[in-house]
Amino acid sequence: MATIRSWPRTLWVSVRTMLILTLALGVLFPAAILGVGQLAFPGQANGSLLEVPGHAASVGSALLGQTFNDASGNPDPAYFQPRPSAAGDGYDGAASSGSNMGPENPKFLEAIDERKAAYLTENSGTTVVPADALTASASGLDPDISVANALEQAARVAKARSLDPAKVVELVHEQTIGRDLGFLGEPRVNVLKLNIALVGLDN
C-alpha cells in the first residue's frame, strides 16, 4: 500500500528540492562556467575589448561594429569605414536589427543607390562597389567588411593620412582573417582592428 505523505512533508520536500537546484544551477554552474571562461578565454569572456596604447579606456569590442565619423558627423576619410547599419542611427547596440526590407522594396533600392553614390564619391577613382558596402548586415552590428571593400578604401585612407598606399594595402592583407575552419564563410577584415593598426603606422 502506497504511503501518503502529509502536506507539510510534501511542502518541505518541494522547498528542499528548489533550494538544491537553485544552488546547483543558479550559483555553482554559472560560477564554474565563469571560471572556465576567465581561465581559458579571458579576452572573449570580457567582451573582446580592444585598447590603443596611450588611451586609458578600451576603444571598443572586436565583436561589435562602430562608426568612424569626423566632428561634423560625416564618415572620416582617414579611417576605414564599416558596412551600412540599420541598427538605430547606425551601430546602436540597443537597437540591433536589419532593415527587414525585401529586395524589391522601393525604399531599399533607393538606399542602395544612395550608398553607391556616396561610396563612389568618398573613394574617388574607384569604379567597383563591393556588395557589403551597399547592404546592412542582419544584426546591424557586423564588425567586419570584405577584403575587397577594405582594398577599395585603402587609397582614400592613404591620401588622408599622407601614407604610402602600398603600406596601407599591405596592412589590409596583414589584418585579413581567413575562412573559419578553413572553409566556412569568406575572408574578411575587422574594421576596428584595422583602424587601430592604421593608427600605429602614424607613430
ChimeraX commands (.cxc) that place a marker at each C-alpha (Angstrom):
marker #1 position 0.00,0.00,0.00 radius 0.5
marker #1 position 1.40,3.39,-1.05 radius 0.5
marker #1 position 2.36,5.78,1.71 radius 0.5
marker #1 position 0.51,9.08,1.60 radius 0.5
marker #1 position 2.70,11.99,2.61 radius 0.5
marker #1 position 1.27,14.77,4.71 radius 0.5
marker #1 position 1.18,18.22,3.12 radius 0.5
marker #1 position 3.87,19.66,5.44 radius 0.5
marker #1 position 6.27,16.86,4.41 radius 0.5
marker #1 position 5.42,17.37,0.73 radius 0.5
marker #1 position 5.99,21.12,1.09 radius 0.5
marker #1 position 9.36,20.54,2.79 radius 0.5
marker #1 position 10.48,18.15,0.01 radius 0.5
marker #1 position 9.49,20.74,-2.61 radius 0.5
marker #1 position 11.30,23.58,-0.84 radius 0.5
marker #1 position 14.41,21.45,-0.31 radius 0.5
marker #1 position 14.46,20.42,-3.97 radius 0.5
marker #1 position 14.06,24.02,-5.07 radius 0.5
marker #1 position 16.93,25.17,-2.82 radius 0.5
marker #1 position 19.26,22.40,-4.03 radius 0.5
marker #1 position 18.51,23.08,-7.70 radius 0.5
marker #1 position 18.83,26.84,-7.19 radius 0.5
marker #1 position 22.24,26.37,-5.61 radius 0.5
marker #1 position 23.41,23.90,-8.26 radius 0.5
marker #1 position 22.01,25.57,-11.38 radius 0.5
marker #1 position 21.82,29.18,-10.26 radius 0.5
marker #1 position 25.13,29.51,-8.40 radius 0.5
marker #1 position 27.57,26.61,-8.83 radius 0.5
marker #1 position 27.08,26.00,-12.56 radius 0.5
marker #1 position 27.30,29.72,-13.59 radius 0.5
marker #1 position 30.34,30.13,-11.30 radius 0.5
marker #1 position 32.03,27.15,-12.95 radius 0.5
marker #1 position 31.33,28.49,-16.45 radius 0.5
marker #1 position 32.61,31.94,-15.42 radius 0.5
marker #1 position 35.77,30.42,-14.00 radius 0.5
marker #1 position 36.46,28.33,-17.11 radius 0.5
marker #1 position 35.84,31.36,-19.32 radius 0.5
marker #1 position 38.18,33.60,-17.34 radius 0.5
marker #1 position 40.93,30.98,-17.27 radius 0.5
marker #1 position 40.69,29.61,-20.82 radius 0.5
marker #1 position 39.31,32.57,-22.80 radius 0.5
marker #1 position 39.76,35.77,-20.75 radius 0.5
marker #1 position 39.59,38.12,-23.75 radius 0.5
marker #1 position 36.38,36.69,-25.13 radius 0.5
marker #1 position 34.80,36.32,-21.69 radius 0.5
marker #1 position 35.35,40.02,-21.04 radius 0.5
marker #1 position 33.82,41.21,-24.31 radius 0.5
marker #1 position 36.82,41.05,-26.67 radius 0.5
marker #1 position 37.64,44.66,-25.77 radius 0.5
marker #1 position 40.42,46.37,-27.72 radius 0.5
marker #1 position 42.79,49.02,-26.45 radius 0.5
marker #1 position 45.09,51.57,-28.05 radius 0.5
marker #1 position 48.40,52.49,-26.40 radius 0.5
marker #1 position 48.05,55.86,-24.70 radius 0.5
marker #1 position 44.30,55.51,-24.13 radius 0.5
marker #1 position 43.11,54.84,-20.61 radius 0.5
marker #1 position 39.92,53.07,-21.70 radius 0.5
marker #1 position 39.15,50.48,-24.34 radius 0.5
marker #1 position 38.13,51.83,-27.76 radius 0.5
marker #1 position 35.54,49.17,-28.50 radius 0.5
marker #1 position 34.88,45.48,-28.93 radius 0.5
marker #1 position 36.17,43.32,-31.78 radius 0.5
marker #1 position 32.70,41.74,-31.87 radius 0.5
marker #1 position 30.71,44.93,-32.48 radius 0.5
marker #1 position 30.99,47.39,-35.35 radius 0.5
marker #1 position 31.05,51.13,-34.82 radius 0.5
marker #1 position 31.11,54.31,-36.84 radius 0.5
marker #1 position 34.23,56.35,-37.59 radius 0.5
marker #1 position 32.97,59.88,-38.14 radius 0.5
marker #1 position 34.56,63.32,-38.04 radius 0.5
marker #1 position 33.47,66.21,-35.82 radius 0.5
marker #1 position 30.64,67.02,-38.25 radius 0.5
marker #1 position 29.22,63.51,-38.10 radius 0.5
marker #1 position 30.37,62.56,-41.59 radius 0.5
marker #1 position 32.49,59.47,-42.39 radius 0.5
marker #1 position 36.11,60.33,-41.57 radius 0.5
marker #1 position 38.22,59.79,-44.71 radius 0.5
marker #1 position 41.26,58.99,-42.56 radius 0.5
marker #1 position 39.65,55.77,-41.30 radius 0.5
marker #1 position 38.31,52.63,-42.92 radius 0.5
marker #1 position 34.53,52.68,-42.83 radius 0.5
marker #1 position 32.26,49.79,-41.82 radius 0.5
marker #1 position 29.35,48.48,-43.84 radius 0.5
marker #1 position 25.99,50.28,-43.55 radius 0.5
marker #1 position 23.95,49.64,-40.42 radius 0.5
marker #1 position 20.18,49.63,-39.90 radius 0.5
marker #1 position 20.51,49.44,-36.11 radius 0.5
marker #1 position 19.03,52.68,-34.81 radius 0.5
marker #1 position 21.04,55.62,-36.12 radius 0.5
marker #1 position 23.79,53.16,-37.03 radius 0.5
marker #1 position 25.55,50.57,-34.88 radius 0.5
marker #1 position 23.24,51.14,-31.94 radius 0.5
marker #1 position 23.66,48.11,-29.68 radius 0.5
marker #1 position 20.28,48.75,-28.09 radius 0.5
marker #1 position 18.51,48.53,-31.47 radius 0.5
marker #1 position 20.26,45.62,-33.16 radius 0.5
marker #1 position 18.34,44.62,-36.29 radius 0.5
marker #1 position 18.32,44.60,-40.05 radius 0.5
marker #1 position 16.06,46.73,-42.21 radius 0.5
marker #1 position 13.75,43.76,-42.97 radius 0.5
marker #1 position 13.12,45.25,-46.42 radius 0.5
marker #1 position 12.66,42.91,-49.36 radius 0.5
marker #1 position 15.00,43.09,-52.37 radius 0.5
marker #1 position 12.31,44.82,-54.46 radius 0.5
marker #1 position 11.24,47.31,-51.82 radius 0.5
marker #1 position 11.47,50.83,-53.36 radius 0.5
marker #1 position 12.99,52.29,-50.18 radius 0.5
marker #1 position 15.61,49.53,-50.15 radius 0.5
marker #1 position 16.54,50.17,-53.78 radius 0.5
marker #1 position 16.70,53.91,-53.10 radius 0.5
marker #1 position 19.03,53.29,-50.13 radius 0.5
marker #1 position 21.26,51.11,-52.33 radius 0.5
marker #1 position 21.54,53.89,-54.92 radius 0.5
marker #1 position 22.35,56.47,-52.24 radius 0.5
marker #1 position 25.02,54.26,-50.66 radius 0.5
marker #1 position 26.57,53.55,-54.04 radius 0.5
marker #1 position 26.76,57.23,-54.93 radius 0.5
marker #1 position 28.26,58.07,-51.52 radius 0.5
marker #1 position 30.83,55.27,-51.77 radius 0.5
marker #1 position 31.98,56.36,-55.23 radius 0.5
marker #1 position 32.22,59.98,-54.04 radius 0.5
marker #1 position 34.17,59.13,-50.90 radius 0.5
marker #1 position 36.52,56.77,-52.73 radius 0.5
marker #1 position 37.24,58.77,-55.85 radius 0.5
marker #1 position 38.91,56.77,-58.56 radius 0.5
marker #1 position 37.16,53.51,-57.76 radius 0.5
marker #1 position 34.54,52.11,-60.10 radius 0.5
marker #1 position 33.71,48.95,-58.14 radius 0.5
marker #1 position 31.43,48.99,-55.13 radius 0.5
marker #1 position 31.53,45.75,-53.10 radius 0.5
marker #1 position 28.17,44.31,-52.07 radius 0.5
marker #1 position 28.84,44.72,-48.36 radius 0.5
marker #1 position 29.31,48.47,-48.89 radius 0.5
marker #1 position 25.70,48.65,-50.12 radius 0.5
marker #1 position 23.81,46.34,-47.76 radius 0.5
marker #1 position 23.50,46.28,-44.00 radius 0.5
marker #1 position 24.01,43.11,-42.01 radius 0.5
marker #1 position 21.14,41.26,-40.32 radius 0.5
marker #1 position 22.27,42.41,-36.87 radius 0.5
marker #1 position 23.32,45.92,-37.87 radius 0.5
marker #1 position 26.42,45.42,-35.71 radius 0.5
marker #1 position 28.71,43.48,-38.06 radius 0.5
marker #1 position 32.34,44.36,-37.16 radius 0.5
marker #1 position 33.82,43.05,-40.42 radius 0.5
marker #1 position 33.98,44.09,-44.06 radius 0.5
marker #1 position 35.12,42.16,-47.10 radius 0.5
marker #1 position 38.73,42.31,-48.20 radius 0.5
marker #1 position 37.59,43.91,-51.47 radius 0.5
marker #1 position 35.81,46.67,-49.54 radius 0.5
marker #1 position 38.91,47.40,-47.46 radius 0.5
marker #1 position 41.16,47.47,-50.52 radius 0.5
marker #1 position 38.85,49.90,-52.32 radius 0.5
marker #1 position 39.12,52.27,-49.35 radius 0.5
marker #1 position 42.89,51.96,-49.00 radius 0.5
marker #1 position 43.78,54.73,-51.46 radius 0.5
marker #1 position 41.47,57.23,-49.75 radius 0.5
marker #1 position 42.84,56.41,-46.30 radius 0.5
marker #1 position 46.45,56.62,-47.50 radius 0.5
marker #1 position 45.82,60.03,-49.06 radius 0.5
marker #1 position 44.07,61.38,-45.96 radius 0.5
marker #1 position 46.97,60.30,-43.76 radius 0.5
marker #1 position 49.77,61.07,-46.24 radius 0.5
marker #1 position 50.87,57.44,-46.16 radius 0.5
marker #1 position 52.33,55.22,-48.86 radius 0.5
marker #1 position 49.32,53.45,-50.46 radius 0.5
marker #1 position 51.36,50.24,-50.71 radius 0.5
marker #1 position 51.82,50.23,-46.91 radius 0.5
marker #1 position 48.10,50.64,-46.34 radius 0.5
marker #1 position 47.31,47.81,-48.76 radius 0.5
marker #1 position 49.89,45.65,-47.01 radius 0.5
marker #1 position 48.23,46.46,-43.68 radius 0.5
marker #1 position 44.87,45.31,-45.05 radius 0.5
marker #1 position 46.37,41.96,-46.04 radius 0.5
marker #1 position 48.03,41.64,-42.63 radius 0.5
marker #1 position 44.67,42.20,-40.92 radius 0.5
marker #1 position 42.76,39.81,-43.19 radius 0.5
marker #1 position 41.03,36.98,-41.34 radius 0.5
marker #1 position 40.75,33.71,-43.25 radius 0.5
marker #1 position 37.73,31.45,-43.60 radius 0.5
marker #1 position 36.55,29.86,-40.35 radius 0.5
marker #1 position 37.92,26.32,-40.06 radius 0.5
marker #1 position 39.50,26.91,-43.46 radius 0.5
marker #1 position 36.29,26.60,-45.47 radius 0.5
marker #1 position 33.40,28.44,-43.80 radius 0.5
marker #1 position 32.48,31.95,-44.91 radius 0.5
marker #1 position 34.72,34.39,-46.76 radius 0.5
marker #1 position 37.98,36.16,-45.84 radius 0.5
marker #1 position 37.21,39.39,-44.01 radius 0.5
marker #1 position 38.73,42.32,-42.18 radius 0.5
marker #1 position 37.77,43.55,-38.71 radius 0.5
marker #1 position 37.35,47.32,-39.16 radius 0.5
marker #1 position 38.22,48.33,-35.60 radius 0.5
marker #1 position 41.37,46.18,-35.52 radius 0.5
marker #1 position 42.37,47.54,-38.93 radius 0.5
marker #1 position 41.92,51.14,-37.81 radius 0.5
marker #1 position 43.89,50.51,-34.61 radius 0.5
marker #1 position 46.73,49.08,-36.70 radius 0.5
marker #1 position 46.38,52.04,-39.03 radius 0.5
marker #1 position 46.97,54.49,-36.19 radius 0.5
marker #1 position 50.15,52.54,-35.47 radius 0.5
marker #1 position 51.51,53.46,-38.92 radius 0.5
marker #1 position 51.35,57.14,-37.97 radius 0.5
marker #1 position 53.62,56.60,-34.98 radius 0.5
marker link #1:1,2 radius 0.2
marker link #1:2,3 radius 0.2
marker link #1:3,4 radius 0.2
marker link #1:4,5 radius 0.2
marker link #1:5,6 radius 0.2
marker link #1:6,7 radius 0.2
marker link #1:7,8 radius 0.2
marker link #1:8,9 radius 0.2
marker link #1:9,10 radius 0.2
marker link #1:10,11 radius 0.2
marker link #1:11,12 radius 0.2
marker link #1:12,13 radius 0.2
marker link #1:13,14 radius 0.2
marker link #1:14,15 radius 0.2
marker link #1:15,16 radius 0.2
marker link #1:16,17 radius 0.2
marker link #1:17,18 radius 0.2
marker link #1:18,19 radius 0.2
marker link #1:19,20 radius 0.2
marker link #1:20,21 radius 0.2
marker link #1:21,22 radius 0.2
marker link #1:22,23 radius 0.2
marker link #1:23,24 radius 0.2
marker link #1:24,25 radius 0.2
marker link #1:25,26 radius 0.2
marker link #1:26,27 radius 0.2
marker link #1:27,28 radius 0.2
marker link #1:28,29 radius 0.2
marker link #1:29,30 radius 0.2
marker link #1:30,31 radius 0.2
marker link #1:31,32 radius 0.2
marker link #1:32,33 radius 0.2
marker link #1:33,34 radius 0.2
marker link #1:34,35 radius 0.2
marker link #1:35,36 radius 0.2
marker link #1:36,37 radius 0.2
marker link #1:37,38 radius 0.2
marker link #1:38,39 radius 0.2
marker link #1:39,40 radius 0.2
marker link #1:40,41 radius 0.2
marker link #1:41,42 radius 0.2
marker link #1:42,43 radius 0.2
marker link #1:43,44 radius 0.2
marker link #1:44,45 radius 0.2
marker link #1:45,46 radius 0.2
marker link #1:46,47 radius 0.2
marker link #1:47,48 radius 0.2
marker link #1:48,49 radius 0.2
marker link #1:49,50 radius 0.2
marker link #1:50,51 radius 0.2
marker link #1:51,52 radius 0.2
marker link #1:52,53 radius 0.2
marker link #1:53,54 radius 0.2
marker link #1:54,55 radius 0.2
marker link #1:55,56 radius 0.2
marker link #1:56,57 radius 0.2
marker link #1:57,58 radius 0.2
marker link #1:58,59 radius 0.2
marker link #1:59,60 radius 0.2
marker link #1:60,61 radius 0.2
marker link #1:61,62 radius 0.2
marker link #1:62,63 radius 0.2
marker link #1:63,64 radius 0.2
marker link #1:64,65 radius 0.2
marker link #1:65,66 radius 0.2
marker link #1:66,67 radius 0.2
marker link #1:67,68 radius 0.2
marker link #1:68,69 radius 0.2
marker link #1:69,70 radius 0.2
marker link #1:70,71 radius 0.2
marker link #1:71,72 radius 0.2
marker link #1:72,73 radius 0.2
marker link #1:73,74 radius 0.2
marker link #1:74,75 radius 0.2
marker link #1:75,76 radius 0.2
marker link #1:76,77 radius 0.2
marker link #1:77,78 radius 0.2
marker link #1:78,79 radius 0.2
marker link #1:79,80 radius 0.2
marker link #1:80,81 radius 0.2
marker link #1:81,82 radius 0.2
marker link #1:82,83 radius 0.2
marker link #1:83,84 radius 0.2
marker link #1:84,85 radius 0.2
marker link #1:85,86 radius 0.2
marker link #1:86,87 radius 0.2
marker link #1:87,88 radius 0.2
marker link #1:88,89 radius 0.2
marker link #1:89,90 radius 0.2
marker link #1:90,91 radius 0.2
marker link #1:91,92 radius 0.2
marker link #1:92,93 radius 0.2
marker link #1:93,94 radius 0.2
marker link #1:94,95 radius 0.2
marker link #1:95,96 radius 0.2
marker link #1:96,97 radius 0.2
marker link #1:97,98 radius 0.2
marker link #1:98,99 radius 0.2
marker link #1:99,100 radius 0.2
marker link #1:100,101 radius 0.2
marker link #1:101,102 radius 0.2
marker link #1:102,103 radius 0.2
marker link #1:103,104 radius 0.2
marker link #1:104,105 radius 0.2
marker link #1:105,106 radius 0.2
marker link #1:106,107 radius 0.2
marker link #1:107,108 radius 0.2
marker link #1:108,109 radius 0.2
marker link #1:109,110 radius 0.2
marker link #1:110,111 radius 0.2
marker link #1:111,112 radius 0.2
marker link #1:112,113 radius 0.2
marker link #1:113,114 radius 0.2
marker link #1:114,115 radius 0.2
marker link #1:115,116 radius 0.2
marker link #1:116,117 radius 0.2
marker link #1:117,118 radius 0.2
marker link #1:118,119 radius 0.2
marker link #1:119,120 radius 0.2
marker link #1:120,121 radius 0.2
marker link #1:121,122 radius 0.2
marker link #1:122,123 radius 0.2
marker link #1:123,124 radius 0.2
marker link #1:124,125 radius 0.2
marker link #1:125,126 radius 0.2
marker link #1:126,127 radius 0.2
marker link #1:127,128 radius 0.2
marker link #1:128,129 radius 0.2
marker link #1:129,130 radius 0.2
marker link #1:130,131 radius 0.2
marker link #1:131,132 radius 0.2
marker link #1:132,133 radius 0.2
marker link #1:133,134 radius 0.2
marker link #1:134,135 radius 0.2
marker link #1:135,136 radius 0.2
marker link #1:136,137 radius 0.2
marker link #1:137,138 radius 0.2
marker link #1:138,139 radius 0.2
marker link #1:139,140 radius 0.2
marker link #1:140,141 radius 0.2
marker link #1:141,142 radius 0.2
marker link #1:142,143 radius 0.2
marker link #1:143,144 radius 0.2
marker link #1:144,145 radius 0.2
marker link #1:145,146 radius 0.2
marker link #1:146,147 radius 0.2
marker link #1:147,148 radius 0.2
marker link #1:148,149 radius 0.2
marker link #1:149,150 radius 0.2
marker link #1:150,151 radius 0.2
marker link #1:151,152 radius 0.2
marker link #1:152,153 radius 0.2
marker link #1:153,154 radius 0.2
marker link #1:154,155 radius 0.2
marker link #1:155,156 radius 0.2
marker link #1:156,157 radius 0.2
marker link #1:157,158 radius 0.2
marker link #1:158,159 radius 0.2
marker link #1:159,160 radius 0.2
marker link #1:160,161 radius 0.2
marker link #1:161,162 radius 0.2
marker link #1:162,163 radius 0.2
marker link #1:163,164 radius 0.2
marker link #1:164,165 radius 0.2
marker link #1:165,166 radius 0.2
marker link #1:166,167 radius 0.2
marker link #1:167,168 radius 0.2
marker link #1:168,169 radius 0.2
marker link #1:169,170 radius 0.2
marker link #1:170,171 radius 0.2
marker link #1:171,172 radius 0.2
marker link #1:172,173 radius 0.2
marker link #1:173,174 radius 0.2
marker link #1:174,175 radius 0.2
marker link #1:175,176 radius 0.2
marker link #1:176,177 radius 0.2
marker link #1:177,178 radius 0.2
marker link #1:178,179 radius 0.2
marker link #1:179,180 radius 0.2
marker link #1:180,181 radius 0.2
marker link #1:181,182 radius 0.2
marker link #1:182,183 radius 0.2
marker link #1:183,184 radius 0.2
marker link #1:184,185 radius 0.2
marker link #1:185,186 radius 0.2
marker link #1:186,187 radius 0.2
marker link #1:187,188 radius 0.2
marker link #1:188,189 radius 0.2
marker link #1:189,190 radius 0.2
marker link #1:190,191 radius 0.2
marker link #1:191,192 radius 0.2
marker link #1:192,193 radius 0.2
marker link #1:193,194 radius 0.2
marker link #1:194,195 radius 0.2
marker link #1:195,196 radius 0.2
marker link #1:196,197 radius 0.2
marker link #1:197,198 radius 0.2
marker link #1:198,199 radius 0.2
marker link #1:199,200 radius 0.2
marker link #1:200,201 radius 0.2
marker link #1:201,202 radius 0.2
marker link #1:202,203 radius 0.2
view
